[in-house]
């Protein structure tokens, strides 16, 4: 055996003159859409309220106050007040007092939300004065209304590092009656929510994400909370921009029943999962689908994001295992940087899959991975076939050209098939994420300056 006694160069250093051209973050203004007036919920007075809040141990003052309001009112609220620019988080007793001061009523039925810099007190005098200007419709500064313009203004007021207001609305039917649903949300960074209803006990740490959904369907408070919790687990708790959970995350749902037809208003009862499960499931599924649309807007507007990625995990032993794997892949910095560079480095996806903490062990010889082009961005002349990169635990021999074409799209998917995990798994979960770019580093490096 001959062993060289001289130095061995294992790798060559990068030249100090090597350059890399950062991709320009595309405009996302086309994602902002005005909503039709006939899609806006009817009425003003609110009846039932529900919310899901961050599970971060350092829950911000507005989160604590809003949870208290819902607990004491048995799921009723009359108003929502939101500020951006200051999170009112980790601000001690003064922060709690300021959050309570944002209640313009004397009935303690106001929910509050805040987003912005942590550890800074609110300019509460300016906020309270602004709230009071909305107490009298005769004042020239009065701006409360249920018009598309007013809704658009409210959505813009939510924004921090967002590049467009996130606003959607739709109509739907239950038992032959047409109802309306409108919503808005905010978020572009520090987005990896894990939320639960006000009655839940925090189980772990985890974006600032604020959201509001309003409907004129008649839903009981307990069923509104149940439907929102179900929906949030499948949309807002299934998105990630950077893997960091905020201490302000809040999603609120409000209903007033004003959409009930006049001729039936005296005899229509609130939709309740106990008394009318079929109607409840229709409402729950509409809310879930609607919230998915809002949640996707947050990811598409991720700070510095150039690509939107849907991660699907199939044939898992449970939804929990599928969701865990999808989350692990979506939050991997190595996966997100490879996707930014349009590098089909499937080994990073597989590594993330194998590192997830699961209830049912994986059979690695049954796992398959594919990249999938988006139907939304593919033209008729474009190859729309998935690109398998791993089949039953064996490398499939990647077509680098086709891989680059898929990852060169603004939107695409990753599918991880667990091959009937546990001997018969059929469950699945989806997660929505974006890539890490140089722009993301710039935005967050300069956030306070």
N, C-alpha and C positions, 0 to 999 in steps of 0.2 A: 504494500500500500504506500503510495507516494503522497506525502502531505506537504503542500506548499508552505515555505517558511516566510514568504513575502506577504504583504498586505493584500487583502481581497476586498474588492469594491462590491458590496452587496446591492447597492442601488446608486443611481446618479442623482445628485442634488438638482433641484429645480433652479434654473437660471434666474438671477435677480431681475432679469429683463423680461421674463415671461409675463404675458398679459392675458387677461380673460375679460371678454366683453360681457358686461351684465345685461340681461334681457330687460327691456323696457316694460314696466308694469302697464298693461293695457287699460284704456278707459273703461269704466264700469257704469257710466251714466245711462247706458241703454237698459240697465236692469231696473232703473227707476221708472215706475209706471203710475200715471194718474188713475185713480179708481172711479168707476161710474157711480153717480149719486144714488142710483137705485139699488146698489149693492151695500150701501151703508145701513147699519142697524137703525131701526126706528126708535124714537123716544129718548128721554134723557135720564129720568130717575132710575137708579140701579137697585136691583133686588139681591141677587146672589153674587158672591165673589169667591174666588179660589186662587191659590197661588202655590208655586213651587219655588223654594229658596235654596241658595247655595248651602252645601254641606261643609264648607270651610269652617274650621274652628274659630277663626277670627271674623265672624259675621259682623258686617257693618251695621251702624246704628239704624239706617232705614230698614234693613232686613229684620232686626229685632223688633222695631216698632210695628212694622206691618204684620209680622207674625202675631204680635200681641193683639192687634186690632181684630184680626180674623178669629183668633181664639175667643176673645171676649164677645164678639158680635155674632158668633155661631155662623160664620160665613156670609156676612152681609157687609156691604160698603157703599158709600155714596160718591166718593171722589178719589182720583189718583193725581198726585203731584210729583213731577219729575224734574230733576236738575242735572245738568251735565257740566263737566269741568272740575268738579270736586266730589270725591266719593263719600265724604263724611264717614270714613272708615278708620278705625283705630284712633278715635278722637275723644275717648273717655266719656265722662258724664256730660260734658258740654255737647258732645255729638248727639247723645240721646235727647237732650233738651232741645237741640236745634231741629232734630227730626220731628219731634212732637210739635214744634212751633210751625211746621209746614202744613198743619191741619187747619184749613180755613173755616171749619165748622166747629160747633161746640158739642158735637155728638160723638166724637172719637170714632168716626167711620171713614177716615181718610187713609189710603195706602200711599206710601212714599217710596220713591226709588231715586238713587243717586249713582252717578258714574264719573270717574275722573281720577285725579291724583289722590293717593292714600296718605293719611296722616296730616291732612290740612283741614282746618275748620271751615265750615260754610260761611259765606258772606250773608248771614241769616237775615240781617236787616233789609238788605236789598231784595232778598227772596220773598220775605213776608210782605214788603211793600208792593212787589209785583203781583203777589197773590191777591192782595186787597183791591188791586185795580180791576180784577175780574169778578168782584162781588156785586157790582152795580151795572146792569146793561146800558144805562144812560151815559156812562162815562165814555169819553172818546177813545180810551185805551182798551175798552172791552173787546175781546177777541174770541170768546167761546162761541162755537157754532158746530153744527153737524153738516158740514159741507166738504166736498173734496179738497178745497183750498185749506180749510181749517185742519183737516186730517194731515195734509201734506206738511203744513207748518208744524204740527205737533211732532211728526216723524223727524223733521229736520232738527227740532229742538233736542231730540234724543242724542244726536250725533256727537262723537268725540273725534276719533281718527277715521271714522267712516268716510267714504268718498261719495256716497249717495244715500238718500233717505229710503229706508226699507219699509214698504207699505204694500199690503195686498188686501183684497176683499172678494167675497163670493156669495152666491145664494145657494140654498140647498132645501130639500123638502123632507118633512117628517109627517107621517099620517095625513098626507094630502095638503098640508099647509107649507107655504114658502117662507123661509126665514133668511136672515142675512148675518154675515160674519165679516168683521173687518179687524185688521191687526197691524201692528208695527213692531219692529224690534231694532236694537242697536248692538253693535259689536263688530270689531275688526281685529282686535288683539287681546291678549290674555283671555283666550277663548278655549276652554275645555271644560264645559259645565258638567257638574254632577249635582242634581237638585232633587228635592223631595218636598212633599206637602208640609204644611205647618205643624202637622201632628207627628211627623217622623222624627226619629232620633238620629243625629249625625253619626255616620259610621266610618268616615274617612275624609281625608283632605282632598280637595281638588282645587270663571272666565268672565272681562266683565261683559255680561250679557243681560240686557234688559229687554223685556217683551211685554206687550199688552194685546190681548184679544178680547173683542167685545161682540156679543151676539144679542139679537132680540128674540131668540128662542126661549121658551119657558122651561128652565132646568132647576131642579132643587139644588140647594147649596152642597149637600153631600155628594150628589151625582156629578155636579160641576167639578168638584175637587177630584173625584175618582176618575173622571174623563181626562182632566188636565194631567194628573199624575201618570196615567197610562200613556197619553200623548207625548209628554215631555221625555219619558224614558226612551221613546222611539224616534225622537227628532232632536230636541235641544240637548239632550244628554247623549246624543250620537253624532256630535260635531266636534271638531278640534281645529284650531288655527295653529296654536303653539304648545299645547299640552299643559298650560298653566291655568288653574282654577282661580277665579276672582272671589273676593270676599263680599261682593255686592250682587251676584247673580240673582235675578228675580224674574219670573214669568207670572203675569197676572191674567186671569180670565174673569170677565164680568158679563152678567146677563140681566135683562130687565123684563123679558116676556112681552115686550111691546109689539112683537111681530104677530101675535095671535090675531086672526081675523076678527073683526068687530062682532060679527054674528055669532062667534063661538067663544068670545072672551069671558062670558059669564060661566061657562061650563068646562073650560079646558084647564086641567090640572098640570102642575109642574111635571116635567119629564123626570122620572125617577127610576133608577136601575132595579129597585125592588118591586115597584108596582107596574112598570111597563118596560121590561128589559129590551124588547125589540126596538122601541123608539130610542131608548138610551144608547144601544149599540150603534144605531144610525148616527146619532149625534156624536158619540165618542169617535167613530171612524172619520166623520167629517172634520172634527177638530184635529185629529191626528194628521190627516192629509194636509189640512190647511197649515198646521204648524210646521210640517216638513218643508213647505214652500218658503216660509219665513226663515227657518233654520238654514236652508241652503243659501239664502241671500247673505247671511253672516259669513259663511265660509267663502263665498265667491268674492266678498269684499275684504277678505283677510289681508292684513297689513303686508303690502308688497307682493301679494299673491299673483302669480301669472297663470296658474292652472288650478282647476277644480277637479277633485278626484273622489270617486265613489268606491269605497272598499266594501265588498260583499263577501261574507263567509257563509258557506252552505253546508248542509248535511252534518250539522253539529249535534251532539247529544242533548244540548239545551240551548235556549236563547241566551242564557247567561254566559256560557262558554263561547258562543259565536260572537257576542257583543264584546267580550274581553279580548279576543283575538283581533277583531276589527279595530278596537281602540288602541291596542298595542302597536299595530302596524301604522295607524294614522298618526300616532304621536312620535314615531321614531324619527329623530333628526337625520339619521343616515338614509332612511327611505325618502324623506321629504327633500333632501338636498340632491339625491340621485334623480328624482323625478323632475326637479327644477332644471337640471342639466340634460334632461331627456335621455337619461341613461337607464336602459332596461335591466338594472342590476337586481335580478329577482332573488339573489342570495340574501340580500338585506331583508326582503319581505319574509323569506322562509325563516331567517334568524329571529325576527320579531314574532312570528307565529309560534315558534318553539319555545320562546321565553315567556309566553303568557301563562299566568297561573290559572289552571283549569280544574274543574271538579272531576272531569272524566279524562283519563290519559289519552294522548294522541297515538294513533298508529301511523308512524311517519311514512310507512310504505304505501299508505292509502291517500296521501295528500297530493293534490294537484293545484297548480297556480297558472293563471292566465291573465294577460292584459287584454282589455276590451275597448275598442273604439267607441266613442259616444255617437249615438244616432243623431244627437242634436247638432253635432258639428261635422258630421260626415256628409259628403256630397254623393249623388247617385253613382258617380264614377269612382268613388273611393272604396277600397276593400273594407268591408264591414265585418269580416270574420275575426273572432278572437284569436289571440296569439298564445298558444300553450307554451309555457317555459318549463313546467315540471308536470309529469304525468305519473301518478302513483309512486311518488318518491324518486322518480328517475328523471334526470335532465332530458328535455325534449329536443335539444339542439336548436337554439334560438336563431330566428331570422332577424339579424340586427337591423336590416333595412326596414322591414315591416315594424319592428319594435320602435325604431326612431320615428316612423310616421305616426304611430299611435301616440307616443309620448310627446310628439310635436303639436298635438291638438290642444286646444284650450281646456277641453273636458275629456276625460276618459275614465275607465274603471279598472279595478283589480279584483279578480275573483279567486278566492281560496276555497277549494272544495276539500272537506275533511274526509270524504269517502266513507260516509256513515259511521262517524265517530261513535265508539262504544258498541259497535255491532248493529246499529240500526238507527243512527241519528238522522233526523230529517229537519232539524231546526236551522234557522238562519238569522242573520242580522246584517244591517247596513250601517256604515259610518261614512261621514262626509268630511273631507279634509282638503288642505291646499298645500302648496310647496313652500319651502323656506328660500328666500331670495336675499340678495344684498340689500335691497330696499327695506326688508323687514328689520335687518340689523340697524340701518340708519335711523328708521323711525323710532325704534325702542332705545337706541343709544342717546337720542336727543329728546326723549319724551318730556323730561322736566325742564329742559333748557330751551 
